[in-house]
Amino acid sequence: MRLGLDVNVQKLEADKMRKGKNEAKEDLDGLKTDYKKLRLSMKTARLGKTSKQWPQEIKEENIKVDQ
């Protein structure tokens, strides 16, 4: 009888761990999707430039304004 209870407890714990693992995987997938969307929007808005690229961008914009 006691052995049967131990087996049931182990099954329940394994199910709980499996569900937790699946939830964590879903959360990670969601974060990856959000990151990809953010990178795309940054690229679209031209925010993905490096610090070296910004001065050149500013110079180009100033030239356009002066003309």
N, CA, C and O atoms as a GROMACS GRO file, in nm:
protein
  268
    1MET      N    1   0.083  -0.120   0.000
    1MET     CA    2   0.000   0.000   0.000
    1MET      C    3   0.087   0.126   0.000
    1MET      O    4   0.062   0.219  -0.076
    2ARG      N    5   0.187   0.126   0.086
    2ARG     CA    6   0.275   0.242   0.097
    2ARG      C    7   0.353   0.264  -0.033
    2ARG      O    8   0.375   0.377  -0.075
    3LEU      N    9   0.394   0.154  -0.095
    3LEU     CA   10   0.468   0.162  -0.220
    3LEU      C   11   0.381   0.224  -0.329
    3LEU      O   12   0.430   0.302  -0.411
    4GLY      N   13   0.255   0.190  -0.332
    4GLY     CA   14   0.162   0.246  -0.430
    4GLY      C   15   0.146   0.396  -0.410
    4GLY      O   16   0.137   0.470  -0.508
    5LEU      N   17   0.141   0.442  -0.287
    5LEU     CA   18   0.130   0.585  -0.258
    5LEU      C   19   0.256   0.659  -0.302
    5LEU      O   20   0.248   0.768  -0.357
    6ASP      N   21   0.372   0.598  -0.278
    6ASP     CA   22   0.498   0.660  -0.320
    6ASP      C   23   0.503   0.676  -0.471
    6ASP      O   24   0.550   0.778  -0.522
    7VAL      N   25   0.455   0.576  -0.543
    7VAL     CA   26   0.454   0.582  -0.689
    7VAL      C   27   0.362   0.693  -0.736
    7VAL      O   28   0.396   0.768  -0.827
    8ASN      N   29   0.243   0.704  -0.673
    8ASN     CA   30   0.149   0.810  -0.710
    8ASN      C   31   0.208   0.948  -0.683
    8ASN      O   32   0.191   1.040  -0.763
    9VAL      N   33   0.275   0.963  -0.571
    9VAL     CA   34   0.337   1.092  -0.537
    9VAL      C   35   0.444   1.126  -0.639
    9VAL      O   36   0.454   1.241  -0.683
   10GLN      N   37   0.524   1.028  -0.676
   10GLN     CA   38   0.629   1.052  -0.776
   10GLN      C   39   0.569   1.089  -0.911
   10GLN      O   40   0.623   1.175  -0.980
   11LYS      N   41   0.459   1.027  -0.949
   11LYS     CA   42   0.394   1.060  -1.076
   11LYS      C   43   0.342   1.204  -1.073
   11LYS      O   44   0.358   1.278  -1.169
   12LEU      N   45   0.280   1.241  -0.961
   12LEU     CA   46   0.229   1.378  -0.948
   12LEU      C   47   0.342   1.480  -0.954
   12LEU      O   48   0.329   1.584  -1.019
   13GLU      N   49   0.451   1.450  -0.887
   13GLU     CA   50   0.566   1.541  -0.890
   13GLU      C   51   0.624   1.552  -1.030
   13GLU      O   52   0.662   1.661  -1.074
   14ALA      N   53   0.632   1.440  -1.101
   14ALA     CA   54   0.684   1.441  -1.238
   14ALA      C   55   0.592   1.522  -1.329
   14ALA      O   56   0.641   1.598  -1.413
   15ASP      N   57   0.461   1.507  -1.313
   15ASP     CA   58   0.366   1.586  -1.393
   15ASP      C   59   0.381   1.735  -1.364
   15ASP      O   60   0.378   1.817  -1.455
   16LYS      N   61   0.396   1.767  -1.237
   16LYS     CA   62   0.412   1.908  -1.198
   16LYS      C   63   0.540   1.966  -1.259
   16LYS      O   64   0.539   2.079  -1.308
   17MET      N   65   0.648   1.890  -1.255
   17MET     CA   66   0.774   1.936  -1.313
   17MET      C   67   0.761   1.953  -1.464
   17MET      O   68   0.811   2.050  -1.520
   18ARG      N   69   0.693   1.859  -1.529
   18ARG     CA   70   0.674   1.865  -1.673
   18ARG      C   71   0.593   1.989  -1.712
   18ARG      O   72   0.627   2.057  -1.809
   19LYS      N   73   0.488   2.017  -1.637
   19LYS     CA   74   0.405   2.135  -1.664
   19LYS      C   75   0.486   2.263  -1.644
   19LYS      O   76   0.476   2.356  -1.724
   20GLY      N   77   0.566   2.266  -1.538
   20GLY     CA   78   0.650   2.383  -1.513
   20GLY      C   79   0.752   2.403  -1.624
   20GLY      O   80   0.780   2.516  -1.664
   21LYS      N   81   0.808   2.294  -1.672
   21LYS     CA   82   0.905   2.301  -1.781
   21LYS      C   83   0.838   2.354  -1.908
   21LYS      O   84   0.896   2.436  -1.979
   22ASN      N   85   0.717   2.307  -1.936
   22ASN     CA   86   0.644   2.353  -2.055
   22ASN      C   87   0.611   2.501  -2.044
   22ASN      O   88   0.623   2.574  -2.143
   23GLU      N   89   0.571   2.546  -1.926
   23GLU     CA   90   0.540   2.688  -1.906
   23GLU      C   91   0.665   2.773  -1.926
   23GLU      O   92   0.660   2.879  -1.988
   24ALA      N   93   0.778   2.726  -1.873
   24ALA     CA   94   0.903   2.800  -1.888
   24ALA      C   95   0.943   2.808  -2.035
   24ALA      O   96   0.991   2.911  -2.082
   25LYS      N   97   0.924   2.699  -2.108
   25LYS     CA   98   0.957   2.698  -2.250
   25LYS      C   99   0.868   2.794  -2.327
   25LYS      O  100   0.915   2.865  -2.416
   26GLU      N  101   0.739   2.798  -2.294
   26GLU     CA  102   0.647   2.891  -2.359
   26GLU      C  103   0.686   3.036  -2.328
   26GLU      O  104   0.682   3.122  -2.416
   27ASP      N  105   0.724   3.062  -2.203
   27ASP     CA  106   0.768   3.197  -2.167
   27ASP      C  107   0.892   3.237  -2.245
   27ASP      O  108   0.903   3.350  -2.292
   28LEU      N  109   0.986   3.144  -2.258
   28LEU     CA  110   1.109   3.172  -2.332
   28LEU      C  111   1.078   3.199  -2.479
   28LEU      O  112   1.134   3.291  -2.538
   29ASP      N  113   0.990   3.120  -2.536
   29ASP     CA  114   0.951   3.142  -2.676
   29ASP      C  115   0.887   3.279  -2.693
   29ASP      O  116   0.912   3.348  -2.792
   30GLY      N  117   0.803   3.318  -2.598
   30GLY     CA  118   0.740   3.449  -2.602
   30GLY      C  119   0.842   3.561  -2.593
   30GLY      O  120   0.831   3.662  -2.664
   31LEU      N  121   0.941   3.544  -2.507
   31LEU     CA  122   1.046   3.645  -2.494
   31LEU      C  123   1.129   3.656  -2.622
   31LEU      O  124   1.166   3.765  -2.663
   32LYS      N  125   1.157   3.542  -2.684
   32LYS     CA  126   1.232   3.544  -2.809
   32LYS      C  127   1.154   3.618  -2.918
   32LYS      O  128   1.212   3.696  -2.994
   33THR      N  129   1.024   3.594  -2.924
   33THR     CA  130   0.940   3.662  -3.022
   33THR      C  131   0.938   3.812  -2.996
   33THR      O  132   0.951   3.891  -3.089
   34ASP      N  133   0.923   3.850  -2.869
   34ASP     CA  134   0.922   3.993  -2.834
   34ASP      C  135   1.055   4.058  -2.870
   34ASP      O  136   1.058   4.171  -2.919
   35TYR      N  137   1.166   3.987  -2.846
   35TYR     CA  138   1.298   4.040  -2.877
   35TYR      C  139   1.313   4.062  -3.028
   35TYR      O  140   1.365   4.165  -3.071
   36LYS      N  141   1.268   3.966  -3.106
   36LYS     CA  142   1.277   3.980  -3.252
   36LYS      C  143   1.195   4.098  -3.301
   36LYS      O  144   1.239   4.173  -3.388
   37LYS      N  145   1.075   4.116  -3.244
   37LYS     CA  146   0.990   4.229  -3.282
   37LYS      C  147   1.056   4.361  -3.244
   37LYS      O  148   1.053   4.457  -3.321
   38LEU      N  149   1.117   4.366  -3.126
   38LEU     CA  150   1.185   4.487  -3.081
   38LEU      C  151   1.302   4.520  -3.172
   38LEU      O  152   1.320   4.636  -3.210
   39ARG      N  153   1.382   4.421  -3.207
   39ARG     CA  154   1.495   4.444  -3.296
   39ARG      C  155   1.448   4.495  -3.432
   39ARG      O  156   1.510   4.585  -3.490
   40LEU      N  157   1.341   4.438  -3.483
   40LEU     CA  158   1.288   4.481  -3.611
   40LEU      C  159   1.238   4.625  -3.604
   40LEU      O  160   1.263   4.704  -3.695
   41SER      N  161   1.168   4.659  -3.497
   41SER     CA  162   1.118   4.796  -3.485
   41SER      C  163   1.233   4.894  -3.467
   41SER      O  164   1.227   5.007  -3.515
   42MET      N  165   1.339   4.853  -3.397
   42MET     CA  166   1.456   4.940  -3.382
   42MET      C  167   1.523   4.962  -3.517
   42MET      O  168   1.565   5.073  -3.549
   43LYS      N  169   1.532   4.856  -3.594
   43LYS     CA  170   1.593   4.866  -3.726
   43LYS      C  171   1.509   4.957  -3.815
   43LYS      O  172   1.562   5.040  -3.889
   44THR      N  173   1.378   4.940  -3.808
   44THR     CA  174   1.286   5.022  -3.887
   44THR      C  175   1.296   5.169  -3.848
   44THR      O  176   1.291   5.257  -3.934
   45ALA      N  177   1.310   5.195  -3.719
   45ALA     CA  178   1.318   5.333  -3.670
   45ALA      C  179   1.461   5.386  -3.673
   45ALA      O  180   1.486   5.499  -3.629
   46ARG      N  181   1.552   5.309  -3.723
   46ARG     CA  182   1.695   5.343  -3.730
   46ARG      C  183   1.755   5.367  -3.593
   46ARG      O  184   1.842   5.453  -3.578
   47LEU      N  185   1.712   5.294  -3.493
   47LEU     CA  186   1.768   5.307  -3.359
   47LEU      C  187   1.878   5.204  -3.334
   47LEU      O  188   1.941   5.206  -3.228
   48GLY      N  189   1.900   5.116  -3.428
   48GLY     CA  190   1.998   5.010  -3.409
   48GLY      C  191   2.139   5.050  -3.449
   48GLY      O  192   2.223   4.964  -3.473
   49LYS      N  193   2.164   5.178  -3.456
   49LYS     CA  194   2.297   5.224  -3.497
   49LYS      C  195   2.395   5.216  -3.380
   49LYS      O  196   2.356   5.221  -3.264
   50THR      N  197   2.521   5.202  -3.416
   50THR     CA  198   2.624   5.204  -3.313
   50THR      C  199   2.659   5.348  -3.280
   50THR      O  200   2.619   5.440  -3.352
   51SER      N  201   2.732   5.367  -3.173
   51SER     CA  202   2.769   5.503  -3.133
   51SER      C  203   2.857   5.570  -3.238
   51SER      O  204   2.861   5.693  -3.246
   52LYS      N  205   2.928   5.492  -3.317
   52LYS     CA  206   3.011   5.549  -3.423
   52LYS      C  207   2.926   5.594  -3.542
   52LYS      O  208   2.965   5.686  -3.614
   53GLN      N  209   2.813   5.531  -3.563
   53GLN     CA  210   2.728   5.564  -3.677
   53GLN      C  211   2.644   5.689  -3.651
   53GLN      O  212   2.605   5.756  -3.746
   54TRP      N  213   2.614   5.721  -3.527
   54TRP     CA  214   2.528   5.835  -3.497
   54TRP      C  215   2.586   5.969  -3.541
   54TRP      O  216   2.512   6.048  -3.601
   55PRO      N  217   2.714   5.999  -3.514
   55PRO     CA  218   2.767   6.129  -3.560
   55PRO      C  219   2.753   6.147  -3.712
   55PRO      O  220   2.721   6.256  -3.758
   56GLN      N  221   2.778   6.042  -3.787
   56GLN     CA  222   2.763   6.050  -3.933
   56GLN      C  223   2.618   6.076  -3.970
   56GLN      O  224   2.590   6.156  -4.059
   57GLU      N  225   2.526   6.010  -3.903
   57GLU     CA  226   2.383   6.030  -3.928
   57GLU      C  227   2.343   6.175  -3.898
   57GLU      O  228   2.268   6.236  -3.974
   58ILE      N  229   2.394   6.229  -3.789
   58ILE     CA  230   2.362   6.368  -3.751
   58ILE      C  231   2.418   6.465  -3.855
   58ILE      O  232   2.350   6.561  -3.892
   59LYS      N  233   2.540   6.440  -3.900
   59LYS     CA  234   2.599   6.526  -4.003
   59LYS      C  235   2.514   6.525  -4.130
   59LYS      O  236   2.487   6.629  -4.189
   60GLU      N  237   2.471   6.406  -4.171
   60GLU     CA  238   2.389   6.394  -4.292
   60GLU      C  239   2.257   6.468  -4.276
   60GLU      O  240   2.211   6.534  -4.369
   61GLU      N  241   2.195   6.457  -4.161
   61GLU     CA  242   2.068   6.526  -4.137
   61GLU      C  243   2.088   6.677  -4.134
   61GLU      O  244   2.004   6.751  -4.185
   62ASN      N  245   2.198   6.724  -4.075
   62ASN     CA  246   2.226   6.868  -4.072
   62ASN      C  247   2.250   6.923  -4.212
   62ASN      O  248   2.207   7.034  -4.244
   63ILE      N  249   2.317   6.845  -4.296
   63ILE     CA  250   2.340   6.887  -4.434
   63ILE      C  251   2.206   6.898  -4.508
   63ILE      O  252   2.185   6.993  -4.582
   64LYS      N  253   2.117   6.802  -4.487
   64LYS     CA  254   1.986   6.807  -4.550
   64LYS      C  255   1.907   6.930  -4.506
   64LYS      O  256   1.839   6.993  -4.587
   65VAL      N  257   1.917   6.964  -4.379
   65VAL     CA  258   1.843   7.080  -4.326
   65VAL      C  259   1.900   7.209  -4.382
   65VAL      O  260   1.824   7.300  -4.414
   66ASP      N  261   2.031   7.220  -4.394
   66ASP     CA  262   2.096   7.342  -4.442
   66ASP      C  263   2.068   7.367  -4.590
   66ASP      O  264   2.074   7.482  -4.634
   67GLN      N  265   2.039   7.266  -4.666
   67GLN     CA  266   2.018   7.283  -4.810
   67GLN      C  267   1.886   7.336  -4.842
   67GLN      O  268   1.855   7.356  -4.959
   0.00000   0.00000   0.00000
